[in-house]
Amino acid sequence: MAAQVNRKPEAVRKKLARMGLVVVGQANTSSRTTTSEQETRIRLDIPEELPSVEEALKVLAGAMDALTKPGLSRADIQRLAKVVNAVKVYQKLFGEYMEYREIEVKLEDYAQKYEQLAKQRGLDAKQAKPA
């Protein structure tokens, strides 16, 4: 996540802590940000499947619609603005993820083709090195 937003991992952890979010499954817990007992903690539920871009756009449309309604408190406006920013980040990362998946599929295809060629030439695919 830190690489995706061009930040150091510790900076991302501290920002998440300031937002009251808990990183689930964090391996390195040597440095922690101290928080008051009154701070609300939110446990992130990791979804089985990624929301589609269409679903993210619907969330964005809902947030934009809510922002046009009169009588919003400052906290409501800030929360909706964060939703809008989160959707923008999600769309960017989702696009990058799809590109990575395409690359992975191509690499798997190339690995299979290489293994087939190595077998045809009587080579052990794990020991043979491409030219």
NUMI-713147 format. One record per atom (N, C-alpha, C): residue in three letters; x, y, z negated; atom name; residue number from 0. Coordinates in nm, 3 decimals, padded with zeros to 5 digits, always signed. Each point is the difference from the previous one (the first is absolute). Example, Ala and Ser with C-alpha at 12.3 -4.5 7.8 and 13.67 -1.06 7.14 Angstrom:
// residues 2
+---------+---------+---------+---------+-------+-----+
: residuo :      xx :      yy :      zz : atomo : num :
+---------+---------+---------+---------+-------+-----+
:     ALA : +01.319 : -00.569 : -00.780 :     N :   0 :
:     ALA : -00.089 : +00.119 : +00.000 :    CA :   0 :
:     ALA : +00.090 : +00.120 : +00.000 :     C :   0 :
:     SER : -00.035 : +00.105 : +00.072 :     N :   1 :
:     SER : +00.082 : +00.119 : -00.006 :    CA :   1 :
:     SER : -00.077 : +00.109 : -00.073 :     C :   1 :
+---------+---------+---------+---------+-------+-----+
//
This chain:
// residues 131
+---------+---------+---------+---------+-------+-----+
: residuo :      xx :      yy :      zz : atomo : num :
+---------+---------+---------+---------+-------+-----+
:     MET : +00.082 : -00.118 : +00.000 :     N :   0 :
:     MET : -00.082 : +00.118 : +00.000 :    CA :   0 :
:     MET : +00.087 : +00.125 : +00.000 :     C :   0 :
:     ALA : +00.107 : -00.003 : -00.080 :     N :   1 :
:     ALA : +00.088 : +00.117 : -00.008 :    CA :   1 :
:     ALA : +00.062 : +00.032 : +00.136 :     C :   1 :
:     ALA : +00.041 : -00.102 : +00.072 :     N :   2 :
:     ALA : +00.060 : +00.022 : +00.132 :    CA :   2 :
:     ALA : -00.101 : +00.061 : +00.096 :     C :   2 :
:     GLN : -00.126 : -00.042 : -00.011 :     N :   3 :
:     GLN : -00.102 : +00.050 : +00.090 :    CA :   3 :
:     GLN : -00.027 : +00.149 : -00.018 :     C :   3 :
:     VAL : +00.015 : +00.049 : -00.123 :     N :   4 :
:     VAL : -00.025 : +00.141 : -00.026 :    CA :   4 :
:     VAL : +00.129 : +00.080 : -00.018 :     C :   4 :
:     ASN : +00.114 : -00.064 : +00.036 :     N :   5 :
:     ASN : +00.131 : +00.064 : -00.006 :    CA :   5 :
:     ASN : +00.033 : +00.055 : -00.139 :     C :   5 :
:     ARG : -00.024 : -00.084 : -00.103 :     N :   6 :
:     ARG : +00.030 : +00.037 : -00.137 :    CA :   6 :
:     ARG : +00.077 : -00.113 : -00.066 :     C :   6 :
:     LYS : +00.067 : +00.029 : -00.110 :     N :   7 :
:     LYS : +00.069 : -00.104 : -00.076 :    CA :   7 :
:     LYS : -00.104 : -00.081 : -00.077 :     C :   7 :
:     PRO : +00.025 : -00.131 : -00.018 :     N :   8 :
:     PRO : -00.095 : -00.084 : -00.072 :    CA :   8 :
:     PRO : -00.035 : +00.054 : -00.139 :     C :   8 :
:     GLU : +00.098 : +00.053 : -00.071 :     N :   9 :
:     GLU : -00.028 : +00.054 : -00.133 :    CA :   9 :
:     GLU : -00.094 : +00.120 : +00.006 :     C :   9 :
:     ALA : +00.014 : +00.082 : +00.103 :     N :  10 :
:     ALA : -00.088 : +00.116 : +00.016 :    CA :  10 :
:     ALA : -00.144 : -00.045 : +00.023 :     C :  10 :
:     VAL : -00.017 : -00.106 : +00.079 :     N :  11 :
:     VAL : -00.134 : -00.053 : +00.026 :    CA :  11 :
:     VAL : -00.058 : -00.057 : -00.129 :     C :  11 :
:     ARG : +00.081 : -00.074 : -00.077 :     N :  12 :
:     ARG : -00.049 : -00.056 : -00.127 :    CA :  12 :
:     ARG : -00.044 : +00.111 : -00.096 :     C :  12 :
:     LYS : +00.080 : +00.105 : -00.009 :     N :  13 :
:     LYS : -00.035 : +00.110 : -00.090 :    CA :  13 :
:     LYS : -00.128 : +00.070 : +00.044 :     C :  13 :
:     LYS : -00.015 : +00.020 : +00.132 :     N :  14 :
:     LYS : -00.121 : +00.064 : +00.051 :    CA :  14 :
:     LYS : -00.122 : -00.086 : -00.031 :     C :  14 :
:     LEU : +00.011 : -00.130 : +00.022 :     N :  15 :
:     LEU : -00.111 : -00.090 : -00.031 :    CA :  15 :
:     LEU : -00.034 : +00.006 : -00.148 :     C :  15 :
:     ALA : +00.101 : +00.005 : -00.085 :     N :  16 :
:     ALA : -00.023 : +00.007 : -00.145 :    CA :  16 :
:     ALA : -00.071 : +00.130 : -00.036 :     C :  16 :
:     ARG : +00.043 : +00.113 : +00.063 :     N :  17 :
:     ARG : -00.065 : +00.128 : -00.028 :    CA :  17 :
:     ARG : -00.146 : -00.001 : +00.044 :     C :  17 :
:     MET : -00.029 : -00.078 : +00.107 :     N :  18 :
:     MET : -00.138 : -00.010 : +00.049 :    CA :  18 :
:     MET : -00.082 : -00.098 : -00.083 :     C :  18 :
:     GLY : +00.065 : -00.068 : -00.095 :     N :  19 :
:     GLY : -00.072 : -00.094 : -00.084 :    CA :  19 :
:     GLY : -00.016 : -00.136 : +00.063 :     C :  19 :
:     LEU : +00.079 : -00.031 : +00.100 :     N :  20 :
:     LEU : -00.009 : -00.129 : +00.068 :    CA :  20 :
:     LEU : +00.104 : -00.095 : -00.056 :     C :  20 :
:     VAL : -00.034 : -00.126 : -00.001 :     N :  21 :
:     VAL : +00.091 : -00.103 : -00.048 :    CA :  21 :
:     VAL : +00.045 : -00.083 : +00.119 :     C :  21 :
:     VAL : +00.130 : -00.017 : +00.016 :     N :  22 :
:     VAL : +00.053 : -00.083 : +00.107 :    CA :  22 :
:     VAL : -00.004 : -00.144 : -00.049 :     C :  22 :
:     VAL : -00.077 : -00.084 : +00.071 :     N :  23 :
:     VAL : -00.014 : -00.140 : -00.038 :    CA :  23 :
:     VAL : +00.111 : -00.081 : +00.065 :     C :  23 :
:     GLY : +00.063 : -00.086 : -00.080 :     N :  24 :
:     GLY : +00.104 : -00.087 : +00.054 :    CA :  24 :
:     GLY : +00.133 : +00.070 : +00.018 :     C :  24 :
:     GLN : +00.022 : +00.108 : -00.069 :     N :  25 :
:     GLN : +00.125 : +00.074 : +00.011 :    CA :  25 :
:     GLN : +00.112 : -00.081 : -00.065 :     C :  25 :
:     ALA : +00.106 : -00.026 : +00.074 :     N :  26 :
:     ALA : +00.109 : -00.082 : -00.049 :    CA :  26 :
:     ALA : +00.090 : +00.077 : -00.096 :     C :  26 :
:     ASN : +00.033 : +00.123 : +00.034 :     N :  27 :
:     ASN : +00.094 : +00.077 : -00.081 :    CA :  27 :
:     ASN : -00.078 : +00.095 : -00.090 :     C :  27 :
:     THR : +00.005 : -00.027 : -00.130 :     N :  28 :
:     THR : -00.070 : +00.086 : -00.095 :    CA :  28 :
:     THR : +00.097 : +00.068 : -00.095 :     C :  28 :
:     SER : +00.126 : +00.010 : +00.041 :     N :  29 :
:     SER : +00.102 : +00.055 : -00.088 :    CA :  29 :
:     SER : -00.021 : +00.148 : -00.030 :     C :  29 :
:     SER : -00.050 : +00.076 : +00.096 :     N :  30 :
:     SER : -00.026 : +00.141 : -00.026 :    CA :  30 :
:     SER : -00.149 : +00.026 : +00.013 :     C :  30 :
:     ARG : -00.057 : +00.058 : -00.102 :     N :  31 :
:     ARG : -00.143 : +00.027 : -00.001 :    CA :  31 :
:     ARG : -00.023 : +00.146 : -00.034 :     C :  31 :
:     THR : -00.110 : +00.051 : +00.048 :     N :  32 :
:     THR : -00.041 : +00.133 : -00.036 :    CA :  32 :
:     THR : -00.088 : -00.009 : -00.124 :     C :  32 :
:     THR : +00.029 : +00.080 : -00.101 :     N :  33 :
:     THR : -00.081 : -00.005 : -00.119 :    CA :  33 :
:     THR : -00.131 : +00.072 : +00.025 :     C :  33 :
:     THR : -00.107 : -00.055 : -00.054 :     N :  34 :
:     THR : -00.132 : +00.060 : +00.017 :    CA :  34 :
:     THR : -00.071 : +00.003 : -00.134 :     C :  34 :
:     SER : -00.094 : +00.090 : -00.012 :     N :  35 :
:     SER : -00.076 : +00.008 : -00.124 :    CA :  35 :
:     SER : -00.103 : -00.113 : -00.002 :     C :  35 :
:     GLU : -00.045 : -00.035 : -00.121 :     N :  36 :
:     GLU : -00.098 : -00.107 : -00.013 :    CA :  36 :
:     GLU : -00.135 : +00.042 : +00.056 :     C :  36 :
:     GLN : -00.022 : +00.128 : +00.013 :     N :  37 :
:     GLN : -00.128 : +00.049 : +00.050 :    CA :  37 :
:     GLN : -00.011 : -00.012 : +00.152 :     C :  37 :
:     GLU : +00.113 : -00.017 : +00.067 :     N :  38 :
:     GLU : +00.001 : -00.007 : +00.146 :    CA :  38 :
:     GLU : -00.075 : -00.123 : +00.048 :     C :  38 :
:     THR : -00.085 : +00.018 : +00.099 :     N :  39 :
:     THR : -00.076 : -00.111 : +00.055 :    CA :  39 :
:     THR : +00.087 : -00.078 : +00.098 :     C :  39 :
:     ARG : -00.001 : -00.133 : -00.012 :     N :  40 :
:     ARG : +00.075 : -00.086 : +00.090 :    CA :  40 :
:     ARG : -00.095 : -00.071 : +00.093 :     C :  40 :
:     ILE : +00.039 : -00.012 : +00.124 :     N :  41 :
:     ILE : -00.081 : -00.069 : +00.100 :    CA :  41 :
:     ILE : +00.080 : -00.118 : +00.052 :     C :  41 :
:     ARG : -00.059 : -00.118 : -00.002 :     N :  42 :
:     ARG : +00.066 : -00.117 : +00.055 :    CA :  42 :
:     ARG : -00.042 : -00.011 : +00.147 :     C :  42 :
:     LEU : +00.098 : -00.009 : +00.088 :     N :  43 :
:     LEU : -00.030 : -00.009 : +00.142 :    CA :  43 :
:     LEU : -00.041 : -00.142 : +00.037 :     C :  43 :
:     ASP : -00.114 : -00.013 : +00.064 :     N :  44 :
:     ASP : -00.043 : -00.128 : +00.052 :    CA :  44 :
:     ASP : +00.048 : -00.009 : +00.144 :     C :  44 :
:     ILE : +00.086 : -00.097 : +00.027 :     N :  45 :
:     ILE : +00.055 : -00.016 : +00.135 :    CA :  45 :
:     ILE : -00.101 : -00.078 : +00.084 :     C :  45 :
:     PRO : -00.049 : +00.058 : +00.110 :     N :  46 :
:     PRO : -00.100 : -00.069 : +00.082 :    CA :  46 :
:     PRO : +00.061 : -00.117 : +00.077 :     C :  46 :
:     GLU : -00.084 : -00.098 : +00.030 :     N :  47 :
:     GLU : +00.044 : -00.115 : +00.079 :    CA :  47 :
:     GLU : +00.037 : +00.043 : +00.142 :     C :  47 :
:     GLU : -00.080 : +00.089 : +00.057 :     N :  48 :
:     GLU : +00.024 : +00.049 : +00.137 :    CA :  48 :
:     GLU : +00.009 : +00.152 : -00.002 :     C :  48 :
:     LEU : +00.077 : +00.052 : +00.094 :     N :  49 :
:     LEU : +00.012 : +00.145 : +00.011 :    CA :  49 :
:     LEU : -00.129 : +00.059 : +00.058 :     C :  49 :
:     PRO : -00.042 : +00.116 : -00.051 :     N :  50 :
:     PRO : -00.114 : +00.065 : +00.063 :    CA :  50 :
:     PRO : +00.036 : +00.040 : +00.143 :     C :  50 :
:     SER : -00.096 : -00.006 : +00.088 :     N :  51 :
:     SER : +00.026 : +00.039 : +00.138 :    CA :  51 :
:     SER : +00.014 : +00.151 : +00.010 :     C :  51 :
:     VAL : +00.051 : +00.046 : +00.111 :     N :  52 :
:     VAL : +00.010 : +00.144 : +00.023 :    CA :  52 :
:     VAL : -00.140 : +00.060 : +00.000 :     C :  52 :
:     GLU : -00.096 : -00.074 : +00.055 :     N :  53 :
:     GLU : -00.139 : +00.050 : +00.001 :    CA :  53 :
:     GLU : -00.052 : +00.020 : -00.143 :     C :  53 :
:     GLU : +00.030 : -00.094 : -00.088 :     N :  54 :
:     GLU : -00.043 : +00.014 : -00.140 :    CA :  54 :
:     GLU : +00.068 : +00.121 : -00.065 :     C :  54 :
:     ALA : +00.127 : +00.019 : +00.030 :     N :  55 :
:     ALA : +00.072 : +00.116 : -00.055 :    CA :  55 :
:     ALA : -00.060 : +00.130 : +00.053 :     C :  55 :
:     LEU : -00.037 : +00.001 : +00.128 :     N :  56 :
:     LEU : -00.062 : +00.120 : +00.057 :    CA :  56 :
:     LEU : -00.136 : +00.028 : -00.063 :     C :  56 :
:     LYS : -00.072 : -00.104 : -00.035 :     N :  57 :
:     LYS : -00.129 : +00.019 : -00.068 :    CA :  57 :
:     LYS : +00.020 : +00.062 : -00.137 :     C :  57 :
:     VAL : +00.103 : -00.045 : -00.072 :     N :  58 :
:     VAL : +00.031 : +00.059 : -00.131 :    CA :  58 :
:     VAL : +00.037 : +00.147 : +00.019 :     C :  58 :
:     LEU : +00.081 : +00.028 : +00.102 :     N :  59 :
:     LEU : +00.039 : +00.138 : +00.030 :    CA :  59 :
:     LEU : -00.122 : +00.085 : +00.032 :     C :  59 :
:     ALA : -00.089 : -00.053 : +00.083 :     N :  60 :
:     ALA : -00.121 : +00.075 : +00.035 :    CA :  60 :
:     ALA : -00.086 : +00.026 : -00.123 :     C :  60 :
:     GLY : -00.010 : -00.098 : -00.088 :     N :  61 :
:     GLY : -00.076 : +00.019 : -00.123 :    CA :  61 :
:     GLY : +00.060 : +00.107 : -00.089 :     C :  61 :
:     ALA : +00.132 : -00.001 : -00.011 :     N :  62 :
:     ALA : +00.069 : +00.101 : -00.082 :    CA :  62 :
:     ALA : -00.017 : +00.139 : +00.061 :     C :  62 :
:     MET : +00.013 : +00.009 : +00.131 :     N :  63 :
:     MET : -00.016 : +00.129 : +00.066 :    CA :  63 :
:     MET : -00.143 : +00.052 : -00.018 :     C :  63 :
:     ASP : -00.097 : -00.089 : +00.011 :     N :  64 :
:     ASP : -00.140 : +00.040 : -00.019 :    CA :  64 :
:     ASP : -00.021 : +00.049 : -00.143 :     C :  64 :
:     ALA : +00.054 : -00.073 : -00.097 :     N :  65 :
:     ALA : -00.015 : +00.040 : -00.139 :    CA :  65 :
:     ALA : +00.064 : +00.136 : -00.027 :     C :  65 :
:     LEU : +00.110 : +00.029 : +00.068 :     N :  66 :
:     LEU : +00.067 : +00.129 : -00.019 :    CA :  66 :
:     LEU : -00.083 : +00.118 : +00.049 :     C :  66 :
:     THR : -00.095 : -00.024 : +00.089 :     N :  67 :
:     THR : -00.083 : +00.109 : +00.052 :    CA :  67 :
:     THR : -00.117 : +00.033 : -00.091 :     C :  67 :
:     LYS : -00.025 : -00.083 : -00.100 :     N :  68 :
:     LYS : -00.113 : +00.022 : -00.090 :    CA :  68 :
:     LYS : +00.034 : +00.106 : -00.104 :     C :  68 :
:     PRO : -00.094 : +00.089 : -00.028 :     N :  69 :
:     PRO : +00.026 : +00.105 : -00.099 :    CA :  69 :
:     PRO : -00.003 : -00.056 : -00.143 :     C :  69 :
:     GLY : +00.062 : +00.074 : -00.089 :     N :  70 :
:     GLY : -00.007 : -00.035 : -00.141 :    CA :  70 :
:     GLY : +00.101 : -00.104 : -00.047 :     C :  70 :
:     LEU : +00.101 : -00.028 : +00.080 :     N :  71 :
:     LEU : +00.101 : -00.097 : -00.041 :    CA :  71 :
:     LEU : +00.092 : +00.062 : -00.105 :     C :  71 :
:     SER : +00.036 : -00.079 : -00.097 :     N :  72 :
:     SER : +00.095 : +00.048 : -00.099 :    CA :  72 :
:     SER : +00.140 : -00.003 : +00.061 :     C :  72 :
:     ARG : +00.091 : +00.065 : -00.066 :     N :  73 :
:     ARG : +00.138 : -00.001 : +00.047 :    CA :  73 :
:     ARG : +00.057 : -00.142 : +00.000 :     C :  73 :
:     ALA : -00.034 : -00.078 : -00.104 :     N :  74 :
:     ALA : +00.047 : -00.138 : -00.008 :    CA :  74 :
:     ALA : -00.055 : -00.084 : +00.115 :     C :  74 :
:     ASP : -00.127 : +00.023 : +00.036 :     N :  75 :
:     ASP : -00.060 : -00.072 : +00.113 :    CA :  75 :
:     ASP : +00.073 : +00.033 : +00.131 :     C :  75 :
:     ILE : +00.027 : +00.128 : +00.019 :     N :  76 :
:     ILE : +00.069 : +00.043 : +00.122 :    CA :  76 :
:     ILE : +00.140 : -00.060 : +00.006 :     C :  76 :
:     GLN : +00.071 : -00.001 : -00.113 :     N :  77 :
:     GLN : +00.134 : -00.058 : -00.003 :    CA :  77 :
:     GLN : -00.006 : -00.150 : +00.029 :     C :  77 :
:     ARG : -00.096 : -00.068 : -00.058 :     N :  78 :
:     ARG : -00.014 : -00.144 : +00.021 :    CA :  78 :
:     ARG : -00.031 : -00.029 : +00.148 :     C :  78 :
:     LEU : -00.090 : +00.076 : +00.059 :     N :  79 :
:     LEU : -00.033 : -00.021 : +00.141 :    CA :  79 :
:     LEU : +00.119 : +00.033 : +00.090 :     C :  79 :
:     ALA : +00.074 : +00.103 : -00.035 :     N :  80 :
:     ALA : +00.119 : +00.035 : +00.079 :    CA :  80 :
:     ALA : +00.101 : -00.114 : -00.005 :     C :  80 :
:     LYS : +00.012 : -00.064 : -00.116 :     N :  81 :
:     LYS : +00.090 : -00.115 : -00.011 :    CA :  81 :
:     LYS : -00.049 : -00.117 : +00.083 :     C :  81 :
:     VAL : -00.130 : -00.018 : +00.008 :     N :  82 :
:     VAL : -00.056 : -00.106 : +00.085 :    CA :  82 :
:     VAL : +00.033 : +00.029 : +00.145 :     C :  82 :
:     VAL : -00.017 : +00.124 : +00.043 :     N :  83 :
:     VAL : +00.031 : +00.038 : +00.138 :    CA :  83 :
:     VAL : +00.148 : -00.027 : +00.029 :     C :  83 :
:     ASN : +00.088 : +00.040 : -00.089 :     N :  84 :
:     ASN : +00.144 : -00.023 : +00.020 :    CA :  84 :
:     ASN : +00.032 : -00.149 : -00.001 :     C :  84 :
:     ALA : -00.064 : -00.075 : -00.087 :     N :  85 :
:     ALA : +00.024 : -00.145 : -00.006 :    CA :  85 :
:     ALA : -00.041 : -00.067 : +00.130 :     C :  85 :
:     VAL : -00.110 : +00.042 : +00.057 :     N :  86 :
:     VAL : -00.044 : -00.058 : +00.128 :    CA :  86 :
:     VAL : +00.099 : +00.032 : +00.109 :     C :  86 :
:     LYS : +00.052 : +00.123 : +00.002 :     N :  87 :
:     LYS : +00.099 : +00.036 : +00.101 :    CA :  87 :
:     LYS : +00.125 : -00.087 : -00.012 :     C :  87 :
:     VAL : +00.047 : -00.019 : -00.122 :     N :  88 :
:     VAL : +00.117 : -00.084 : -00.023 :    CA :  88 :
:     VAL : -00.031 : -00.144 : +00.040 :     C :  88 :
:     TYR : -00.119 : -00.048 : -00.036 :     N :  89 :
:     TYR : -00.038 : -00.137 : +00.033 :    CA :  89 :
:     TYR : -00.001 : -00.021 : +00.151 :     C :  89 :
:     GLN : -00.057 : +00.093 : +00.074 :     N :  90 :
:     GLN : -00.005 : -00.015 : +00.145 :    CA :  90 :
:     GLN : +00.140 : -00.006 : +00.059 :     C :  90 :
:     LYS : +00.090 : +00.083 : -00.049 :     N :  91 :
:     LYS : +00.138 : -00.002 : +00.049 :    CA :  91 :
:     LYS : +00.065 : -00.134 : -00.030 :     C :  91 :
:     LEU : -00.011 : -00.044 : -00.125 :     N :  92 :
:     LEU : +00.061 : -00.127 : -00.040 :    CA :  92 :
:     LEU : -00.065 : -00.119 : +00.070 :     C :  92 :
:     PHE : -00.130 : +00.007 : +00.021 :     N :  93 :
:     PHE : -00.069 : -00.109 : +00.069 :    CA :  93 :
:     PHE : +00.053 : -00.013 : +00.143 :     C :  93 :
:     GLY : +00.019 : +00.115 : +00.066 :     N :  94 :
:     GLY : +00.056 : -00.003 : +00.136 :    CA :  94 :
:     GLY : +00.139 : -00.060 : +00.002 :     C :  94 :
:     GLU : +00.083 : +00.038 : -00.097 :     N :  95 :
:     GLU : +00.135 : -00.056 : -00.008 :    CA :  95 :
:     GLU : -00.006 : -00.150 : -00.029 :     C :  95 :
:     TYR : -00.091 : -00.039 : -00.086 :     N :  96 :
:     TYR : -00.016 : -00.142 : -00.032 :    CA :  96 :
:     TYR : -00.037 : -00.079 : +00.125 :     C :  96 :
:     MET : -00.090 : +00.053 : +00.081 :     N :  97 :
:     MET : -00.040 : -00.070 : +00.121 :    CA :  97 :
:     MET : +00.119 : -00.013 : +00.097 :     C :  97 :
:     GLU : +00.083 : +00.103 : +00.007 :     N :  98 :
:     GLU : +00.120 : -00.008 : +00.084 :    CA :  98 :
:     GLU : +00.095 : -00.107 : -00.052 :     C :  98 :
:     TYR : +00.018 : -00.007 : -00.133 :     N :  99 :
:     TYR : +00.088 : -00.101 : -00.059 :    CA :  99 :
:     TYR : -00.055 : -00.140 : +00.026 :     C :  99 :
:     ARG : -00.130 : -00.015 : -00.010 :     N : 100 :
:     ARG : -00.061 : -00.132 : +00.025 :    CA : 100 :
:     ARG : +00.024 : -00.041 : +00.146 :     C : 100 :
:     GLU : -00.011 : +00.095 : +00.091 :     N : 101 :
:     GLU : +00.025 : -00.029 : +00.141 :    CA : 101 :
:     GLU : +00.145 : -00.044 : +00.021 :     C : 101 :
:     ILE : +00.092 : +00.067 : -00.066 :     N : 102 :
:     ILE : +00.142 : -00.038 : +00.008 :    CA : 102 :
:     ILE : +00.022 : -00.139 : -00.057 :     C : 102 :
:     GLU : -00.063 : -00.029 : -00.114 :     N : 103 :
:     GLU : +00.013 : -00.132 : -00.062 :    CA : 103 :
:     GLU : -00.050 : -00.110 : +00.093 :     C : 103 :
:     VAL : -00.114 : +00.024 : +00.066 :     N : 104 :
:     VAL : -00.055 : -00.099 : +00.093 :    CA : 104 :
:     VAL : +00.097 : -00.024 : +00.115 :     C : 104 :
:     LYS : +00.057 : +00.108 : +00.053 :     N : 105 :
:     LYS : +00.097 : -00.013 : +00.109 :    CA : 105 :
:     LYS : +00.124 : -00.078 : -00.046 :     C : 105 :
:     LEU : +00.048 : +00.032 : -00.119 :     N : 106 :
:     LEU : +00.118 : -00.071 : -00.052 :    CA : 106 :
:     LEU : -00.028 : -00.149 : -00.018 :     C : 106 :
:     GLU : -00.117 : -00.033 : -00.052 :     N : 107 :
:     GLU : -00.036 : -00.141 : -00.016 :    CA : 107 :
:     GLU : -00.007 : -00.069 : +00.136 :     C : 107 :
:     ASP : -00.055 : +00.069 : +00.099 :     N : 108 :
:     ASP : -00.009 : -00.055 : +00.136 :    CA : 108 :
:     ASP : +00.140 : -00.023 : +00.057 :     C : 108 :
:     TYR : +00.089 : +00.100 : -00.018 :     N : 109 :
:     TYR : +00.136 : -00.014 : +00.049 :    CA : 109 :
:     TYR : +00.074 : -00.114 : -00.070 :     C : 109 :
:     ALA : -00.023 : -00.016 : -00.129 :     N : 110 :
:     ALA : +00.064 : -00.108 : -00.075 :    CA : 110 :
:     ALA : -00.044 : -00.136 : +00.053 :     C : 110 :
:     GLN : -00.130 : -00.012 : +00.029 :     N : 111 :
:     GLN : -00.050 : -00.126 : +00.056 :    CA : 111 :
:     GLN : +00.059 : -00.027 : +00.138 :     C : 111 :
:     LYS : +00.005 : +00.104 : +00.083 :     N : 112 :
:     LYS : +00.056 : -00.016 : +00.135 :    CA : 112 :
:     LYS : +00.148 : -00.036 : -00.008 :     C : 112 :
:     TYR : +00.073 : +00.063 : -00.092 :     N : 113 :
:     TYR : +00.141 : -00.030 : -00.016 :    CA : 113 :
:     TYR : +00.019 : -00.145 : -00.045 :     C : 113 :
:     GLU : -00.083 : -00.044 : -00.093 :     N : 114 :
:     GLU : +00.009 : -00.138 : -00.047 :    CA : 114 :
:     GLU : -00.027 : -00.099 : +00.114 :     C : 114 :
:     GLN : -00.099 : +00.033 : +00.084 :     N : 115 :
:     GLN : -00.030 : -00.087 : +00.114 :    CA : 115 :
:     GLN : +00.118 : -00.004 : +00.098 :     C : 115 :
:     LEU : +00.059 : +00.116 : +00.028 :     N : 116 :
:     LEU : +00.115 : +00.004 : +00.090 :    CA : 116 :
:     LEU : +00.118 : -00.079 : -00.057 :     C : 116 :
:     ALA : +00.021 : +00.014 : -00.130 :     N : 117 :
:     ALA : +00.110 : -00.072 : -00.063 :    CA : 117 :
:     ALA : -00.023 : -00.150 : +00.009 :     C : 117 :
:     LYS : -00.122 : -00.043 : -00.019 :     N : 118 :
:     LYS : -00.032 : -00.143 : +00.010 :    CA : 118 :
:     LYS : +00.022 : -00.050 : +00.143 :     C : 118 :
:     GLN : -00.040 : +00.082 : +00.098 :     N : 119 :
:     GLN : +00.018 : -00.038 : +00.140 :    CA : 119 :
:     GLN : +00.148 : -00.016 : +00.035 :     C : 119 :
:     ARG : +00.082 : +00.078 : -00.064 :     N : 120 :
:     ARG : +00.143 : -00.006 : +00.028 :    CA : 120 :
:     ARG : +00.073 : -00.096 : -00.093 :     C : 120 :
:     GLY : -00.076 : -00.067 : -00.087 :     N : 121 :
:     GLY : +00.059 : -00.098 : -00.090 :    CA : 121 :
:     GLY : +00.076 : +00.061 : -00.117 :     C : 121 :
:     LEU : -00.034 : +00.120 : -00.037 :     N : 122 :
:     LEU : +00.066 : +00.068 : -00.111 :    CA : 122 :
:     LEU : -00.089 : -00.006 : -00.123 :     C : 122 :
:     ASP : +00.063 : +00.005 : -00.115 :     N : 123 :
:     ASP : -00.076 : +00.011 : -00.125 :    CA : 123 :
:     ASP : -00.035 : +00.149 : -00.014 :     C : 123 :
:     ALA : -00.129 : +00.031 : -00.001 :     N : 124 :
:     ALA : -00.045 : +00.140 : +00.000 :    CA : 124 :
:     ALA : +00.052 : +00.077 : -00.119 :     C : 124 :
:     LYS : +00.021 : -00.064 : -00.113 :     N : 125 :
:     LYS : +00.047 : +00.070 : -00.119 :    CA : 125 :
:     LYS : +00.150 : +00.028 : +00.008 :     C : 125 :
:     GLN : +00.073 : -00.082 : +00.073 :     N : 126 :
:     GLN : +00.144 : +00.017 : +00.010 :    CA : 126 :
:     GLN : +00.039 : +00.081 : +00.123 :     C : 126 :
:     ALA : -00.086 : -00.003 : +00.102 :     N : 127 :
:     ALA : +00.032 : +00.074 : +00.125 :    CA : 127 :
:     ALA : -00.013 : +00.149 : -00.025 :     C : 127 :
:     LYS : +00.092 : +00.074 : +00.058 :     N : 128 :
:     LYS : -00.003 : +00.145 : -00.014 :    CA : 128 :
:     LYS : -00.030 : +00.061 : +00.136 :     C : 128 :
:     PRO : -00.091 : +00.098 : +00.003 :     N : 129 :
:     PRO : -00.031 : +00.063 : +00.129 :    CA : 129 :
:     PRO : +00.120 : +00.076 : +00.053 :     C : 129 :
:     ALA : +00.008 : +00.009 : +00.130 :     N : 130 :
:     ALA : +00.113 : +00.070 : +00.064 :    CA : 130 :
:     ALA : -00.020 : +00.148 : -00.003 :     C : 130 :
+---------+---------+---------+---------+-------+-----+
//
